[in-house]
């Protein structure tokens, strides 16, 4: 009584603790669904000039077919796109638009393959021409759940895997019982495990998924990660099925365990395509592999135990030993399932709130309820088993064990739906890099305290890049720290835009890398005043305003005329002020006498090679802007003779203000 009661109490406490952990931090056996984060042109916005390319940014690496993008106008007329290409590690999909797009509305249909092999598709809409209405449509697109065919095929794959893998474990438990009973009659070992049937079902499911999601061509399958995963799973299932058929000629030899070994490759392949692997490649894959192995052994062994108990109806003692051995193993498997599932949840779920405010979370809660029910039924079955040992009943298995198997089948169904549902959105929807510009760029820059600020204004979008004295986040899209090993400072940006008419409009800025923020925007004709509030602790920052004249235009003749005019100046006086911490005071002014040629020798535009953007023109003054790589922005103010009157020069960590004095 003491040992049996103690074991029962331990089982109850273990199950109760498992339920608590599962409910607080549930395990999502989820697959990765690619999410569209942004596009160029921006979805739902109008651009003043026709785009020369279409670009989509995703939250994970994707693979593509030969025609992942389709461009249509509102009448359904298709437009030819150039060859699609992936960049940024597979996260950015782009294709040239060789045809000129007239003013009007357009829709881009896209289709990509996520890391788990799922086809994800959607549509974005945009318009060309100021004031043109954007066609209605989803901004980001993407289906929230896979087709019923995919859900059924995934259920078949998991069912076949669990029945085959766990069946081998159940057969091993049955042989242990017969050895303990000193029986040499192989026929009494119980029914054969459903290895061949389970592996065959899994092979059919893997083949169906390959046809539905990737294609039937060998080159198509081998050219994508999803295709390779399905090839590995198909081959592993087939090898296991063949070995299981061969094992029938040697019953009782334990060859069933050998035939089950190839199924480990299926588990590993599933681990490499699951969502935890996308978030944490090593730890996420390892957790999913252990999770699936434990769950498969738990579910499949129970099915085999029930089949064996039916075959041993005249031997209640044997059945009691078999169920007791399975119950001890099930406790260990349950702890593994819950522990790995908890760790997966910590990796995948963005917040506890996502359990109730997303479709993925609702399905996951349904799985939690079913698993909790399985644990309760397992505890009830264990208690009945203990009572049957004392009463010597002829029926040690009660209805609770059969109910446990039925509920576990329900868990498999819900899991098949769960892995087919787009998971909760990532914690951050930041882009991997700033979007490519569309058309001409109006450059602007300044210092906000010690923080260098560069604005890139182009058709339909704004990009703000910032950098601090210990870093260079201006020159590349994946800048590394040059002095701070702890990573970039916590950049924060609040922005709004005003013009001569309406009041300030707040802008919703999205991250696009270290010190990078972007937003789609419709520029108003005239001067747009960008008001920025910046923080980048521990560096001194603050508020600043940048002027963006619109629309942008170029004049390739201006800079050659400036160079000619400045080379013709034999003497001038340069008044220069430099600051690395700007708060309205440009710094102490220095006076330098030099010639126009000497001055141009120090400037990045001194040899030409760049086309300026005309910013503003009055009767006495013309303003032009020039932008260079590595965060260099120059604004020149010219007189009617194309000589430089003033220059504002922004470099990383410095704001240089110059005025020019010419002899009369």
N, C-alpha and C positions, 0 to 999 in steps of 0.2 A: 504493500500500500504506500509506504513512504517514498520509495524510488519512483513508482509510477506517478504518484501525485506530484512529486517534485518536478518530474519531466513535464507533466501537464502544465504546471504553473509556469515553468520556464518558457514553454511554447506559447502560452497565453501572453506573458510579458513581452516576449520577442515580437509576437505578431502585433501587439498593441503599439509598441515603439515604432515598428515598421509602418503602421498605418499613420501615425503622427508625422513621421518624416515624409511619407509619400504625399500626405495632404498639404504639408507646408511647402515642400520643395519637390513637386512632382517631376516624373521622368518623361521627357518628350522624346520618343523614338522617332524623331522628325527628320525629314529629308530637306535639303537646301533648295529653296525656290528663289531664283534671281528676282530682285526687285529693281525696277527702273527708278533711279534717283533724280535724273535730270536730263535735259536734252538741249541741243542747239539746232534750230531755233527753239526757244523755250516754249513748252507746251502751254497753249492758251493765250499766247501773246502775238501781237503783230510786229513785224519788222519793216523798217522803212525801205530796205533794199533786198532784192532777191538773194537768198542764201546760196553759197557755192558748195555747201556740203551739209549733210545731216549727221548729227552726232548724238549718240545715246550713251549715258553713263549708268552702270549697274553697281549694286552693292557687293557683287562677287564676280569672279571670273566666269565667263560664259564661253560656249562654243557656238558656231554658226554653220548654216548650210550655205549653198551657193547664192541663195536669194533671201537673205534675212530681212530685207527692207523693201517696202513697196510704197511708192509715192503716188497719190491720187489727188485730183482737184475735187471740188464739191460736186461736179457733174459725174465723177467716177472715171474721168479720163486719166490713164496711167502716164507717168513720166519715167524716162529711162534714168537709172542711177548708175554711177560708176561702180567699180569693183569694191565690195565691202572689205573692211580690214578691222582687226582688233589691235588695241594698244593698251597701255597702262596695265600690263599683266593680264589682259583679257577682260578688263572691266569697261573699256570704252570701245564702242562699235561706231564706225563712221563709214560714210560712203559719199563720194563726190556727186554733185548735181550738175551735170554738164549742160543741161538745157536751161535756158532763161525762163524764169517763172514770172508770169504777168501778175499784176495786182489781183488779189483774190484770196480765197480760203483754200487750205490744203490739209490733207490727212496723211500721216505716215503710219502704215501698219508694220509691226515688227514681230519677229519670232526668233527666239534664241533657245539654246539648251542649257539648263542649269547644271551645276556640278553633280547633282544626283541623277541626271539623265532626263529630268522632266522638261517637256516642251513648255515654254512660257511665252505668251504672246500678248499683244495689246496694241494700242494706237495712241498717237498724239496728234493734236491739231494745232495749226498756226496760220497766220495770214501774212501776206505781203502787201505793203502799201499802208501809209499812215491813214488811220481812220477806218480801215477795212475790218469788218466784223469777222471774228474767229469762228469757224464752224464748231458746233457743239460736239462734245466727246470727252472721254476720260482723259485727264491730264497725264496720268501715268500708265493706265491700262494694266494688263496682266490679270489672268484669271485667278480667283481665290482658291479654287479646288480643281483637281484634275478630273478627267472624264470618268464616268462610271466604269468603262472598260478597264482603265488603268487601275482603279480601285479594286476591281474584282481580280485582276491579274496580280496585284500586290498581295491580296489576301491569299490567293493560291500559292504564291511564292513562299510567304511566311508559314502557311499551313504545311506545305510540303517539307520545308526546312525543319520545322519543329517536330512534326510527326516522325520524320526519318532520324533526326539527330537524337531526340528524346527517346524514340523507340529503342535505339541501341542501348541507351542507358537503362531503360526499363528491362530489357532482356538480360542485361548484366545483373540487375538486382534479382530477377527471377532465378537465374542460375545459382546465385549465392544461397538462395533459400533451399533449392534442391540439394546443394552440396551439404548444407547444414542438416538437412533431413536424411543425409546418407543415401540418397537415391541415385542409382546409376542409369536409370531409364531416361534417355534423352527426350523421349516423347512427353515426359512429365515436366520438362522445363517451361512449358507454356507455349502460347502461340508465337509464331515467328514475328519479329518486329516488322512494321510496315515500311521498311527501308526502300525497297524497290518502288512501291507505290508513291511514297512521299518524294523520293528523288525524281521520279518521273513527272509528278505533278509540278515540282519546282522547275524542272527543265522546260516543260510546256509554258509555264508562266514567264520564265526568263526569255524564251523565244518570242512569246507574244509581246512582251515589253520592248524587245529589240525592234520588232516590226513596227510597233505603234509609235515609238519615241525616237528611234534613230534611223531605221531603214534596213533593207535586206542586203544591201551591197556590202561585201567584205571590206572594201576600202572605206566605205562610210562608217562602218562599225569601228574599224581600227584607227580612224583619224580623229576620234573624239574620246575624251575620258569616260563619258557615259557608255559609249559603245564597248570600250575595253572592259569596263566593269561587268556588263551584261555577258560578254564573251566568256570571261572567267567564271561567272556564275553558271552559265549554260554547260560549259565543259565539266565543271565540278559536279553538277547534278548528274550528268550523263555517266561520268566515271563511277560515281557512287551507285547509280542504278545497276550498272553492269557488274560491279563487285558484289552487290547484294544478291543478284541472280546467281552468281557463281557460288556464293556462300551457302545457298540452299543445298548443294550437294554434300556439304559437310556440316550437318546440324550439330549444335552444341560445341563447335570448335572455337567460338568467339570471333569468327570472321566478320560478324556483324559490326563489331567495333572498328575493324579495319575498313569495312565498306563505308562507315560513317566519317572517316577521317577527311576525305575530300570536301565534305560539307564545311569544314573549318575555313576553306578558301572562300565559300559563299559568305560566311560571317565576316571575314576580313574585308571582302569587297563591299559589303553593306556598310561596314564601319568607315570605309574611305569615301563613301558617297553621302553619308548622313550629315545633317546640319551641324552637329558638334564638331565634326572634322573641319568644316568650313571656318568655324570660329576659333578652333584650337587644333591645328593639324595633328599633333602627336597625342596630346592628352585626350582630345575629343574622340579620335579614332579608337584609342585604347579603351576608353570607357564604353563606347558603343559595342565593341567586340565582346568584352566581358558581359555586358548587359544582354546581348543576344544569345550568347552561349548559355548563360544561366537561365534565361527565360525559355529557351528552346528545350533544355534538359528538364525544366520544371513542368512545362506543358506536355511535351511529348512523352515523358516518363509516366505521367499520370494517365494518359490515354492507354499506354501499354499495360499499366497496372490494372486498370479496369477490365481490359480484355483478358488478362491472365486470371484475375479473380473469377471471371465468368467461366473460364476453362477449368478452374480448380474448385468448382462449387461443392464437390464432395470432400474437400480438404480444408476446412476452416482454419486449422492451425497454420497450414502453409500460407493461406491468404493473410492471416493475421501477421505473420512474420514479414511477408512481402510489404504490406501496407506500413508496418512499423519502420522497416528499413527505408521505404520511400519517404515517410514523414520526417525522419531524421535528416535525410538528404535535402528535402524540400525546405527545411528551415535554413540551411546553409545557402541554398539557391535563392531563397527569398531575401536574405540579408544582402547577397551580392546584387540582386536586381534593384533593391531599394537604394543601396549605397551608390551604385553606378548611376542610377537614374537621378538621384539627388545631385550628384556632381554634374551630370549633363544639364540639369535644369539651371544650375548656377552659371554654366557657360552660355546657354542658349537664350533663356528668358530675359527680356529687357527689364521687366519689373513684375511684381506680384499682380499688379493691376491688369496686366495683359491676359491673365487667366479669365477675366470676366468681361473685358471690353473688346475682345477679338473673337472671331469665329474659331480660330485655332485654339484659343483658350477654352471655349465652350466644349469643343470635342475632347480636349485634354481632361477637362473636369469629368466628363462622362467616363473616360478611362479610369480616372482616379476612383470614382464611385464603384466601378466594377471590380477593380483590384482590391479595394477595401472589402467588398463583399466576398471575394475569393478568400481573403485572409480569415474573415469571420467563419466561413464555412470550413476552412481547414482546421481551425481550432475546435469547432464542434465535432468534426470527424475524428480528431485525435482523442477527444474525451470519450466518444463512443467506442473507439478502439480499446482504450484502457478499460472501460466497463466490460467489453466483450471478453477480455482475458480473464476477468474474475468470474463471469457468469457462464463461460464456455458456450456462448451462443453459436449456433450454426451459421449465422449471417453477420459476420464482423463488420461488413461494409453497410452503412446506412445510406439514406437518400442524400445526405449532405455531401458525400463524396461525388455522387453522380451530379448533384447540383453544382459542385465546384468545377467539374469538367465542363458543364454547359456554360457557366459564367466565364470560364477561361476562353471558351470558343467565342463568346461575345467580346472579350478583350481583344482577341485577334481581329474581329471585324472592325471594332472601333480603331484599333491601331492601323489597319489598312486605310481607313478614312483619314486618320491623323497624319500619316506620312504623305497623303495626297493633298493636304491643305497647306496653303501658303502660311508659314509660321509668322508669329508676331514680327513687326518691322524691327530692324536693328535699333540698338540704343541711339545711334547717331545716323542721320541720313546725309552726312557730309560727303561731298564728292572727293574722289581721289586726287583730282587736279582741277584747276579752273577750266571752264568751258572755252573752246576755241572762239576767237572773235569772228564776228560777221561784218564784213565791209570795213570801212575806215574806222580808225581808232582816234579818239580825242584823248590825249594824255594830260594828266594833271598829277602834281605831287607837292608835298610839303613835309615839314616835320611837325608832329604833335608832341611837344616836349622832346623826349629823346627817341621817339618812335618814328621811323621813316614811313611815310604813307605814299603809296603810288596808286592812282586810280586809272583804270582802263575803261573808257566808255565806248561802246560800239553799239551797233543796231540791236535794240531789244535787250541789252544786258549791261551790267556794271560789275566790274571786278575790282575789289580793294585788296591790295597786298601791303603787308606791314612787316617791319623788321626792327630788331633791337640791336644795341651796340655789340652784343656778344654773338650775334648770329648773322647769317645772310639768307633770309627767306624770300629774297626778291628775284634771284637769278634763275632758279630752277623750280620744278614742280615737286621735287622730293628733297628739299634742302636738308642737310644734316647740320647739327650744331657745330659751330667752329670753336666754341669755348665752354659751353654749358652742357655737361654730360647728362644733366637731368632732363634734357629735352626742351622744347620751345616753351616760352612763358605762356601763362594763361591769357591769350589774346581775347579781348571782349570788344564788341563793336555795336553801337546803336547808330542808326543812320536815318535821315529823312531828306527829302528834296523839296525845294521851293522854286518858284519862278515869279515872274512879274505879276501873274494873275492869282491863281488859287493859293491857299495857305499851305503849310508844310504837309507833305504826305510821308508817313513813316514807311520805311523799307524793311522787308523781312529778309535778313541776310542769312545765307547758308554757307557753312564752312566748305572750303575746297583745298585744304592742305594747311601746312603750318603758316600761320599769319595771313591766310587767304580767306576772303569772303566774297560771295557773289549773289546776285539777285537779278531776275528779269525785270525790266523797267521799260516804260514807254516815255521816251524823252519828249519834252515839250519844245516847240520852236522858240528860239531865243536862248537866254542864259539860264541854265539850271544850276541852282546853288545847292551843293551837297553839304549837309551839316553832319559832321561825324563826331561822335563821342567815343573815345578810345581809352582802353585800359590794357596794360601789359606788364603787370607787376613782376618784379619789384621796380621796374623802370618808370621814370616820370613820363606821364602822357597827358591827355586832356582833350579839349575840344578844338576842332578846326573846321574850316569851310573851304571847299574847292569849287571853282566855277567850271561848268561844262557847257560851252556854247553848242547849239545844235540847230540845224544839221551840220555834219562835218563835210568839209570839202578840201581838196588838195589843189595845189598850183605848183607844178614841177619847175616853173621858171623863177620862183621866188628865191630859193636858196642860192642858185648861181648868181643872181643879181646881188644878193647880200655879200657873197664872197668877193665879187668884183669890186663892189663899193668899199669894202673894208680893206682889201689889198691896196686900194688907191689912197688910203689915209696914211700919211707919213708920220703923223704925231697925234696922240690922243692921251687923255688922262683917265685912268680907270680907277673908280672908287669901288672897293670890294669889301664886303662884310661876310664873315663866315660864322656859323653857329652850329653846335651839335645838340643844343637844348633850346628849342625855339618856343617862346611864349609871347610873341609879338615884337620882341626886340631882335633885330637881325644880327647883332654883334658889333664889335668895334670895327670901324671903317679904316681900311688902309688905302693909301693913294699910290698908284703905280703909273709912271710915264712909260709909254711904249708905242709901237706902231701898230697899225691894223694887222699887218702880216705876222708880227710877233704874237699878237693876241690869238689869231686863228690857229697858230701852230700848237696851242695848248688845248684846243677845243675838239670834242669828238666829231663835230660837223665840219671841221676845218677843211677837209678834203672832199666835201660833198658826200655823195653816195646814199643819201637819205632824202625822202620826200616829206616836206613838212605838211602839217595840217593847218589850214587857215582858220584862225579862231575868231578874230574880230577885226573890223576895218572902220576907221573914221577918216575925216578929211586930213588929219595930221599924223595919224599913227596906224600901223598895221601890227597885229599880234599873230604870231605863228607858234606852233608847238612841234617838238621833235621828241621821239622816244627811242631809246637804245636798250639793248639787252643789259642784264645785271642791274636793273633798277635805276637807270639814268633817264631823267626827264628834264627837258630844257624848254623854256618859254622865252621867246625873243620879241621885243617891242621895237619896231622899226619906224624911222622917219620916212618922209616922202622920197628921199634919195636912197632908200634901202640900207642906210647905216643903222647900226644897233644903238638904240637909246637906253634900253634896260635889258637885263638878263636875269631870269630866275632859274637856278640850276640846282636840281635835287639829285644828290648822290646818296648811297647808303650811309646814314648817320650824319649827313651834313646838308645844310641849306645855304647856298651861296647866292648872295644878292649883289648885282653889279650895276652900276650906272656909268655912262660914258660921257665924257666932256671933250668936245672937239674945238680946236682953235677957230676963231672967226676969220 
